[in-house]
Amino acid sequence: MTTAQAPQTAESYNVHAEEDTFAPTPNWILRRKELSMGAKAAYGRLCQYGGTHGAIWPKMATLAAELGVSESQARRYIQELESFNLIHVHRRGLTLSNTYTLLPHVWQKQEGAQEHEAPETPAAPDLPHVPAPDLSHMQGQLIKKKIEKKTTNTAQAAAKPVVVVSLPDPDEMRKATRALRSDIKATKGIRRTIRQGITEHGLEHILRAIEYTNQNSTRNYQAYLNLAVNVWDIEACQPREKKPAPEPPAPPTAEEIAEMEAKAKADELKRASEKRNRDIFRQLPDEDKAHVIEFFLTSLNNFSRRRLKERPLADIEASNDFGSWLSRISLIERRQ
């Protein structure tokens, strides 16, 4: 049977066994709210480096490793201490480490004065005793005002006229809804307009308004119907004039017919010439094809020539420029 191990207490380890275990950060530095915790730790580490001789020259990499931060962060801590005139930094060069000097500060004197002389708390002045005002009479007034306000609101509500809304006959609603245009859906807003119109003007008026709206409305049917029911005098309104149908084109004249026939014949001759020359070109040997292509490229402008010259022979043969050129020449005459 194993015995339980005794818990380790604070007396089993002496934290003061080694002299260089702690970085001696002064209390007047730790109590300052202006400094960050990293700057306070850097100040304590510089105090440990200085010791009794006061010479402090650690490298920035060493200081950063001791603080457990990066070099840029340790450099910001040093700049923070230097901005508060707590240390003086002497930069010796690029390859040498800086030297640091701890400076006396006014914070240290303020801390010492506060420790030695505790401020006396001034006694509170004797104020005259003022009795609390008697507000018992105001409670009755507040209750009385609430009762008067409630009675007034009830009387005003009773004095208002009661409005009785009469709903139209369901058959009239169905008849008016069926009169809508076939492409219009009876939405809630349209049904509300129809219901209001039947109640105030009657079924015949709403049917005339729907018929007028069906003939003249193009976009917002509900707004147009609302105006026709409540605003416009439909009897005096004239229906919208419909655009006349476009007139049929006039038949072509004899000259136009002759011109179209001549153009169609010319197009047919071009297509036949292109087909004939293309068949002849395909039967030529490669050397003659190269001569024909070279002659074709000389007939083009500089831009088209540079564009087609870099392409292979098959692409040039299939291009529209080459087909148009074949329709204007005769390879049989070139070969003769």
Number of C-alpha atoms within 10 A of each C-alpha: 3 4 5 6 6 6 6 8 7 8 7 7 9 8 11 9 8 8 8 10 10 12 16 16 17 13 10 13 20 16 12 12 8 9 15 14 14 17 21 20 19 23 24 19 19 25 20 18 20 17 11 8 7 14 15 19 18 18 14 17 16 12 20 19 13 13 16 11 14 13 17 12 15 23 17 13 22 22 16 19 20 16 11 11 14 18 20 16 16 12 11 10 8 7 6 11 16 16 15 21 17 19 11 11 12 10 14 13 12 11 14 11 11 10 10 8 8 8 8 6 6 6 6 6 6 6 6 6 6 6 6 6 6 7 8 8 8 10 9 10 11 11 10 11 11 11 11 12 11 10 12 12 11 11 11 9 11 10 9 8 7 8 6 6 7 10 11 17 12 10 9 17 17 11 12 20 19 11 15 18 15 8 7 12 12 15 9 10 12 19 17 13 19 27 23 19 22 21 16 15 12 15 20 13 16 25 21 17 24 24 16 21 24 19 12 15 15 9 8 8 18 20 15 19 23 21 15 22 26 15 9 14 11 16 9 7 10 9 11 10 7 8 6 6 6 6 6 6 6 6 8 10 9 9 9 11 12 12 12 13 12 12 12 12 12 12 13 12 14 18 16 13 20 21 15 16 19 18 11 13 19 11 10 12 9 12 8 13 16 13 11 15 16 13 11 16 19 10 11 14 9 10 8 12 15 12 9 17 13 10 10 9 14 8 12 18 16 11 11 11 15 18 19 14 15 21 19 14 14 15 16 11 7 8 7 5
